[in-house]
């Protein structure tokens, strides 16, 4: 899993997103509480999935996007 190190410019705190990994049709996002959410092409759609991958690679805005737009996830572990 690729570490995610975004820090909020408003609070100065580290994002609750801790890491991510993705393939062609999914992204797994790991949070500080140990939960891993899987977003797929089928569950979230191409637009959300593409944006999630871009934000993850940019190391910025991923948790904010998830909170604001609440794309449907395919599964959650933990």
C-alpha positions, 0 to 999 in steps of 0.5 A, a space after each residue: 500500500 502506498 503511504 498517504 501524507 497529506 496535512 490539512 492547511 487549515 488544521 495542520 493535522 495529518 489526514 485520516 487517510 493513511 494509504 491507498 492502492 489501486 488498479 484499473 477498476 478499483 482503489 483501496 483506501 486505508 484510514 487511521 482506524 484500520 478500516 479499508 474502503 474499496 471503491 470500484 468502477 461499478 460502485 462509484 462510477 468512472 468520474 469518482 474513481 478517476 478523481 480518487 486516484 488522482 487525489 491519492 497520487 497528488 497526496 492532497 484532498 482525498 479525505 475532503 473529497 470523500 467527505 464532501 461527495 460520499 461516493 458509494 463504496 463496494 466494501 469495507 473491512 475491519 
